[in-house]
Amino acid sequence: MTTVHVTGINHVATLTADLDRYVEFYVGVLGAGVKSTDDADGEHPRNAVLDIGGSAVLHAFEVPEDAIVGNRGQIGGRGPIDHFGVGAACLEDFEQLRQKLIAAGASSGEVRAYGPALSVFFRDPDGAELELCCNKADAGRSGGRVA
């Protein structure tokens, strides 16, 4: 019998009440690329697929605010996906993105070390908590330091 393996995360689906604002944040602050957008069609809401690097994409659906359940500010209250992290390729990219998150008012910029990664928590325009991560091994090879 052949063993079959998954190849990683294909996409993360998220909900927003304002797709334009959501896309503007991810493109403007994190440098995401817009792979596709679709207008609402029947029961399928307006949506955008954002290239966030690697093989995974972020698939955002626009729904009414009252259709988004949970408390985005509290661990355990955010629904079945608590948060996700986006990666920076090296320390220089991590630091540049960290500064953009601070400038956008999305993060205090505090850097934390979690296991093999450096991490900065931030909130997107809808209040969802996310992380910007950089592997410590990548940070060490870059020769830079985290402020």
Summary of the structure (lengths in Angstrom):
residues: 147
radius of gyration: 16.4
end to end distance: 51.2
largest distance: 53.5
contacts: 393
relative contact order: 0.18
helix: 22%
strand: 31%
